[in-house]
Amino acid sequence: MPAKLTTTPASSMFAAASVPDLILSTARDSAIRTREALWADGETLDYSALADRIARASGMLLRLGLRRGERVALLAGRTADAVTGFLGIMAAGGAACVLDPRLSPSDLAGRLKDAGIRWLFADASHAAPAAAAAAPALVRLEDAVRAKPRTVGDLTPDDDALLVFTSGSTGTPKAVLLTHGNLLSNTRGVTERTGLTPHDRLLHAMPLYHTNGVNNLLIVPLTCGASVVVLERFRAETFFGEIAAHRPTYITGVPTHYSRLLAHAPPRGALSTVRFARCGSAPLTEELHRRIEERLGVPLVVSYGLSEATCTSAMNPPAARRIGTVGTALAGQRIAVLAPGDESALPAGAEGEIVIAGPSVMKGYVPAPAAQGGSNIRNGWLRTGDLGRMDADGYLTVTGRLKDLIIRGGENLSPGRIEEAISRHPAVRACCVVGAPHVDLGEVPVAFVVTRDGHAVAERDIRDHVAARLPRSWVPARVIVLGSLPENTIGKIDRNALKELAGKS
């Protein structure tokens, strides 16, 4: 009789001391070890093969002399070797850092130097830029399959596990150092909120060098005994076909991905296995949220977090989501809204700076801020720089960034509120509002708009549309129609590029 498949495969989830400990114990479960763990680049690994490949990658690094806590960069394609190499670094006691494979050799060398990374794990297709970066210890990823399996068995929650660079959407990318305790906290919270089991399958189309791409889309499902399908990249025109082919139970993406899907119709029955979709990493308007759910026919679960708090701090419960919010705090985490630049907690409904505390908050930046005043963790609270408000039930709404506030004649205007109003115009597909210098008022809002196919819109129409919903001072001084909004590498709108454009126009 086959082993019974339980809905809680990693019974030791809350006792695990490290991510490798949790994944490898899951892989040893007799009901799971022969189940599919990973599909990538046409290769399929069951959990037994996944565990073996992780242990071999770990064994090779240990044989070469990797010391506990050393940082190891990974430069590779979206392959099974890349996934097992990433997990193998942690199993060897190293802190893994997945790098954007499109970095130039000079940028790559700069990140290695700035983050104190001596080791570089690279696959054959990235050997040339890896060599050009002149890493002191360059290791071929493909050689790991021939190594003797070996792992570090006494890792603790305090050991360094992951170094992840922020997206840079709000400034220069920073290297965030996370421990196994941080990663386990995020894993437990997301697993509890989403109810993942070995019966789930994820379609992974996010970058592997992003915190969401490794934490929520690799570590979380693989600790649960679920299956992960790693696509080459997100393509709106083929994504529904990928869903039909791989039959996932949940999908994930950023607002830009889902917005692009609206132009395509899913084949009949393609979404029959999908029980929910996840969205994060960037703001999502209520209007777009409702349109996406109508197209997919499943709940769209919006979440919120940042690299400095491992990945996810708040998430809507799939069965009790509130559109327009990012949900409630995950188990083990605390979220509050404080007066900007102050330590005073604000009442329900008041807008202020979102702060986060708990075991998911990072160990720190690498290199560390030069002075104590450079840290954004004060009295145990991570100051996110994000603006938001929390209702009486603990549901959080993100309203913008402190640095993106438009101060018009002394009045603080939230770009998010203006964007929400503009997005309700029937001709608008996407929009972004930024501040532009003004000789008298200091700053004024400028709106960039992308229209739906076949629609034209006049600047006066958008201004009147906003005026009917918000005070006159919130009406954009200018409305600029673009063919598309500029994006960074993970699909976030590049506000800095739009601010530059607004200043010139």
N, C-alpha and C positions, 0 to 999 in steps of 0.2 A: 504494500500500500504506500503511495507517495506521501511524503511529509506534508502535513497540513500547513497551508500558507496563512500565517497570522496577519492581523491588521496592524500589529505593533511589532515589526520584525526586530528592531534594535531595542530589546528589552533593557539593555544596558545604556541607553541613550543618556540618561541623567546621571549615570555613574562613570561615563567615559571621561578620560583625562585629556584626550587629544582627538583631533579629526581622524588621523590614520587608525587609531584604536577603534573608533566608532565604525568607520567604513569596513575595516578588515574583519571586525566581529560580525557585522552584518553579512559579509561575504561568506563567512563560515557557517551561517545558518543553513541547516540541511534543506530547508524549504525554499531557499533563495539562491544557493550557489550555482545552480544550473540555469537560472533565469537570466534573460538578457539584461545586461547592465548598461551597455554603451554601443551606440552605432555612430560611426564617424568616418567620413571619406570612404564609404563602402565597406568598412570593416566592422564586424560585430564581435563584441566580447561579452561572455557571460560573467557572472560575479566571480567564479573561480578563476577565470583567465584574467579578469581585472585585478584581483588580489595578487596573482602571480606577477603580473607586469609591474604593479606598484612596488612590490618587494624587490624585483630585479633592478628597477631604476634606483631605488634606495640603496641596494647592495653595491651598485657600481660607484655611486658617490661616496659611500663609506670606505670602499676599497681604495679610492683615490685620495682619501684623506679629509673629506668634509668634516668640519668640526661643528659640534652642537651650537646652534644659534647663528651660524654663518648664513649670509644672504645669497640666494642663488637665483639668477635671472633665467627666464625661459623665453626663447625666441623660436617660434615654431608656427606651423599651420594648424588648421582645425582638424586634427587627427587624433586617433586613439593614443598614439605615442605621446602627443602633447598632453592629453588628459592624465595619462598614467605617469608621465614625467613630472607634471605639476604635483600630483599627490605623492609621488615617490620622494620629491624633495622634502616634503613635510615628514614623511615616514623615516627619513634619514636624520631628522632633527634640524633640518635647515628651515629658513624662512623663504618661501617661494615668492617670486616676483615675475608675473607674466607681463611681457612688454609688447607694445604695439609693433607688429612685424613690419609696419610701413615706415618706422623711424629710419632716418638717414644714419649712416655710420657715425657721423659726428654727434648727432643727437643721442644716439644709443650710448656712445662713449661718455657723453656728459651725464646721462642718467646713472650709469654704472658708477661713475666717480662720485657724484653728488650723494648717492644713496649708500655708498660704501659697499658695493657689490663686487666681489672678487671672482665669483664663479658665474659662467654663462653656459647654459644648457641649450644647444641649438640643433635643429634638424638639418638634413642635407640641403633642403631648398633655401635655407637661410644661413648657410655656412659662410658665404662671401661677406655679407654685412657684419656677421659675427666676428669674422677674422679681422675685418677692417677696423672694428671697434677696439681691437687689441685688449681683450679681456685677459687678465693674468692666468685664469684657469678656464680654458675652453673645452667643453665636453660634447661629444656627438650623441645626440638623443637616441639614434638608431642602435648604438652599441649596447644600450641597456638590456635588450632582450637576451643577450648572451651572458649577462652577469649572474653571479650566484645570489639568490634571494637572501636579503638580510634587512632587518628594520631595527630601529631604536625602540626598545620596549618600555622605557621608563620616562616617557615624555609627561609633562605636567601641564595643567591649564595656564601656568605662568610662562611657559616656553614660547619664544617667538615663532610664529607660524606663517605669516603672510605680510608682504609689503606690496601695497597697491597704490598706484598713482591716481590722484583725483582727475576728473575729466578736464579740468582747466576752464570750464564754462564760466566761472566767476573770477578768473585770475590765472596766474601761473600754476601749472600742476604741482601738487605737493605729494611727497611720499609718506603714506600713512602706515605705521607699523602696528600690526595686530597680533594678538596672542591666540593660542589654542582656546583659552577661556573665552575670548571675544567671539571666535568663530562658533564655538559650541553654543554660546548664548543665542546668537542669531539663528543657528540651526534649530534649536529647541523652540524658539518663539515662532518661526515661520511654519515649522512642522505642525505645531499645535493649532495655529490659526487656519491653515489650509487643509488639515486632515489628510496629508499624503500617506499613502500605503504602497506596498509592492505592486499593487494593481495599476498604479499610475504610470503614465509615460509623458515626458516633457519634450516639446519641440524647442530646441535651443538655437536661436538665431542672433543672440547678442554677442558683442566682442568678449573674448576670453580675458582680455586685459582690464576689464571693468569689474568693479566690486560685485555688481549684480551677476555678471557672467560667470564668476567663479564661486561666489558664496551661495546665492540662491538657485543658480541653474546647474551647478555641479555638486557642490558639497551637500546641500539639502536633500535633493532626490537620491543621491547615492548612499547617504546614511539611512535612508528609509527603505532601501531595497527596490526603489523604482527604476524605471528605464529612462535614459537620456538619449535623444537623437540630436546630434550636432550637425546643423546645416552649414553649408559653406558660408552663406550670408543671407540676410533678409532680402528677398525680392518680392515686391507686392504682386507682380504679375504671375508668379508661380507659387506663392505661399499657400493658397487654398489647395492647389494640387499636391503640395508636400503634406498638408494635413490629411488629405484623402489617402495618400500612399502610406503614411506612417501611423495613422490612427492614434494621435495623442489624446490624453485625457485632459490636458491643460496646455495652454500656450502663453507666451509672455512677450512683451514688447514695450516700446515707448510710444507716446502719443503720435509722433510722426509716422511710425509704422502703421498704426491702426487707421490714421487719417488716409493714408495711401491705399489701404485695403478697400475703402469705401468706393473706389472706382472700379472694383472687380466683384463679380458675382461668384459665390462658391458653387461648385458642382452639387447636384442633388445628393443629399446624404453625406456630404463630405465632413460635416461638423457633428455628426451623430454621436461620436465618442467623446467630444469635448464637453467637460462639465463646468469649466470656468476659464476665463482669460485673466491674466494679470497685467497691470500697467503701472509703471513708475518711472523714476529718473528725471521727469520733467512735468510741469503743470498740465492739467487736462481740464478743459472747460466742460461745464455741465452739458452744453448743447452737443459737443462732440461725443461725450460719454454716452448720451442717449442714442445718438445715431449709430455708434459702434455696437452697442448692445442690440439694437434693432437688426443690424446686419448679421451679427454672429448668432443671435438667438440664445445666448448664455450670459450669465452675470460677468461684468467686467469689474474685477477687484483692484481698486486703486490703493497703492501703498506709498509710504514716504520713508526716506532715510538718506544717509550720506556715508561716504567712506569712513569718516571719522567716528561713526557709530557702528562700524562693521559693514552694515548694508541696509537693513530694514528696521525701523523703530516703531512705525505705526502701519496698520493694515486694516482695511475694511473686512469684517467677517463676511464670507461669501453669502451666507444666508440672511445677513442683516446689514447690508451695505447701505450707506447714505450717500447718494450722488452729490458731488460737490465737496465731499470731505475725503481725507486720506485714512479714515478709520480711527481706531483706538490703539493705545500702546500695546505692544506685544508683551507676553508674559516675561517678567523679569526686568522690564525696562520702565523708566519713569519719564514722562514728558510734562513740561509745564510751559506756560507763557508768561514771560517776565517783561516789565517795562524796559524798553531799549536803553542799554547802558546803565541799568539799575539792577538791584537784586529783589525788587518788589514783585511778588506774584500778583497777576491781574485777575479780576473776576471773570466768570464765564461770559463769553461773547465779546470781550475786549481784545483789541488787536495789540500784539506785542511781539517780542523776539521768542522764537521757539528754542527751548533748551532741553537737553537729554541727559539722563544719568542712568547708571546701572552697569552691569558686567559687559555690555557691548561697546562701551566707550573705549576708544583706542588707547594703546600704550603711549603713543605720541607720534610726532613727526620726525622724519629723518632727512637731513640733520635736524636736531632739536632747535627750537627758537633760541636766538642768541641771548635773550634775557627773559626773565620770568614774565615780564609784561607782554611778551610775544605769544604766550600760550592762549588758546581759546577755551581752556578748561579752567573754570574758577569755582572753588568750593564744591568740587565734584560734579559740576554741571558743564556740559559741552555747549558753548554758545554757538549756535548754528549759523547765525547771520540771516536766517529765514524769518519772515514775518508770518504770523498766523493768529488764529483765535480758536478757542476750544469751547464747545457747548457744555451744558450741564451734565450730559451723559458721557463726556470724555471723548467725543468725536472731534478730531482736529481738522481744521481747514487751513491750508497754506495760501497766503494771500500775496506773497512776493518775497523779494530780498530787501534787506535794509539798504544795501548799496544801490538798489534799483529804484528806490522811492524817488518820485519826481517832486521836488519842492518848488511849487509854483507860487511866487509871491508870499512865501511863508506857510503855505498850506501843503500838507503831505498828501500826495496822490499815489494810490497803488496801481501800478500798471495792470495787475491781474484783474481788478474790477473793471477797468476800461476794456480789456481784452474780452472779458466775459460778456459785456454788453455788445461789443462789435460782433462777436461770434454768433449772436442770435440773428444777425442780418441774413436773409435767405440767399444772398449772392456770395457770401463769404465762406471760403473753405478753411482758411487759416489766417492768423493775425499775430502781430507782436507790437507792443507799445513800449517806447523808450523815451527818455528825456533828452531834449535838445537845448542848448544854451539860448537864452533870450536876454536882450540888453536891458529890459526893464523888469521882467518878472523873475529873472534868474534861470528858470527852466520852464519849458512847456512840453506837454505830451505830443509825440509824433507817432502816428499809427502806420504800420506797414501791413498791407492786406494782400492776400492771394485769393482770387475769386474762383468759384466753382466753374467747371468747364461750360462754355457757352453763355456765361453771364458777364455783364459789364456793370460797373458801378461808378457813380460819380462821387467825388469827394464830399459834396454837399449832402448826399444821401447818407453817408456814414456819419457825418457830423450831426445831422438831424436825428439819426437813429440813436446815437449816444445821448444827445440832449434830452430825448424823451425818457431816458432811464436814469441819468445821473445829473448832478448839479452842473451848471454852465461852465464852471472852472475846470471840470473834468473832460470837457469836449476837446478832442485832439486839435491842435493848432494846424496840423497838416495831415493829410492822408495820402500815402504813397502806395500805388499798386505795383506789385512785383510778380514775376512769373513763379518764383519760389522764394522761400525764406532760407537764408544761409544756415548751415548746420555744422556741428562738430562731428567727430568720428563716431559717437554713439547715438546720433540723431537728435541731440538737443539743439534748440534754436540758438544761434550765436548772437547774443544780444550786443556783445562788444562790437561786432562788425556792423550791426544796424545803428548803434550809437554813432559810430564813425560816419556812416552814410547820412544819418540825420543831421549831423553837424555840418556836412558839406552841402546839403541840398537846400 
